[in-house]
Amino acid sequence: MEFGVGSILDGKVTGITKFGAFVSLPEGRSGLVHISEIAYSYVSEVSEHLKEGQEVKVKVIGIDESNRINLSIKKVNDPPPRAQGAPQGNRAPRQGGAPRQNSAPRGGGFAPRPAAQKEPAGFEDMLRQYMQASDSKFSEMRYLEKKGGNRRSGGGGRR
């Protein structure tokens, strides 16, 4: 069973870290659910939402050039509806009569996201992809070192 971006799969949580959870997938593969992809609400502790051995349904949201699989639990289901009349941000309303000079939404605005793109549209997209890949590589390395699966040969490496 070959799977790609957009596939929804059943998996089992095999490891919990402070930045996410590793999930075993069909065909002996595994992927990472980043802490930001666990729930639509804020997640401060992964262990409050997931436990090792727990069966989960995940969506493949990315496969990088090293064949590392990025997963999402929250994207398996539609987001919860927003409450009517809820504030549009986490800032207090502006005081004073002068409008903002730059009225374009900032990085965390509530503008709808464009559909998933195969190529990065701009610098911010490329930076986001790089950071996600970097976090994934770093987390995998730390997880393997913690489990005793250090891929370095010999001893006495930097720590």
N, C-alpha and C positions, 0 to 999 in steps of 0.2 A: 504494500500500500504506500504509494508515493504521496507525500503531502507538501503543500507549499503555503505561501502567505494567503491568509483567509480561511485556511482549513480549521475546522473545529474538531478537537480530539479529546479522548479521555486519557487522563494521566494520573500519576501517583506522586505526591510530594515526597522527595527523597532527602531533602536538606533544607534547613531554615537558616537564613543569615539576617543581619540587620538591614540589608538592602533588598531582600527578596527571598524567593524560594526556588529551588531546583526541582524540576518535575521530570519523571521518567515518562517517555512516550513510546508508542509502538515502534517496532523494528529496532529495539535496543537503543534508541536515541534519547536525548534529554535536552531540556531547554530551561531558560530562566524566566520567571515571572518577577519583573522588577516591582519593588514596593509600590510604585505609582500605578501599577496595572492590576492590583489586587482588588480594589473596591473603588466605587465612585466617591465614597466619603474619604476623609483624611485617615491615613493609616500611619500610626506612630510606631507600632510594634507588630511585626509580621506574625509573631507567635500568638497574637490575640485573634487572628483571622484564620490561620492555617496551622496544621499539626503534621509532623512526619507520618507518613503512611496514609494520609487522607487522600481519597479519590477526588479528583477535580476535573472539571471540563474546562479546556483552555482553547484559545484561538491563537493561531500563529500570526504574529503581527510583523515579523521580520526574520530574515535569514541573511546573515552577513557573508562576506566573501570567504570567511573561514568556516562556513557552514554552522555557525552557532545560531541557535534558534531562540528568538525573543518571543515570549508568550504573554497573553493577557487573560486574566480571569474575568475582569469586569466587562470586556468587550464581547463576551459570549452572549450577554443580555443587553437589551436597550437600556440607556441611562434612565434613572428615575425621573419623573416629571418634576419640573421646578415649581415651587410654590407660587401661587398668584400673589403679585404685589411684593415679591421678595426683592430686596435691594440688588442692584446690578453689580455690586462690587463690595470689597471689604473696607472701603474708605468712607470716612464721614463726608457729607456733602460739603462742597466748597463754600467758604464764607466770603462775602464781598461781591461786588458787582462785575469785576473784570473777568471775561471768559479766558479759558486756557489758551495759551499761544499755540500749543501743538495739540490739536484735538484728535489726532490719529490715535487709535488704541495702542497701548504698549504691549510688550511681549505676552502678558498674561490676560489680555482682554477677552471679552466674551463673544467676539466675532466667530461665526461658524468656521470650522476648519475646512479647507478644501479637501476634496477626495484624495485618497492615498495616491501618491505619485511614485513613479519608478525612479526618476532622476530628481535630485534635489532642485527645488525651484530657485533657491538663493542661498546667500551666505548663512542665514539663520538655520535653514533646513540642513545644510551641510554640517554646520557646527553641532546641531542637535544629533544628527546621525553619528558624527564622530564621537561625541560624548557618550552616547548610548553604547556604541561599540567598545569604547575605552572602558566604561564601567563594567560592561559584560566581561571583557577580557580580565580586568583586574579582579572582579568578583570570582570568576572561575579559578584564577590562579590562587587566590586566598583560600577558596573552598578546598581545592585539591591539596594545598599545603596543610590545611587543618586536618584533613582526612588521612594524611600521610602519603598522598599520591604525588609527591613532588616530582616534576618531570625533569628537573636538572640532574645531570649525572655528576657523580663525585660529591664531595662534601664541602663545607666551609664557604658557602655562598653568602652574599650580603643579605641582611635582614632588615 
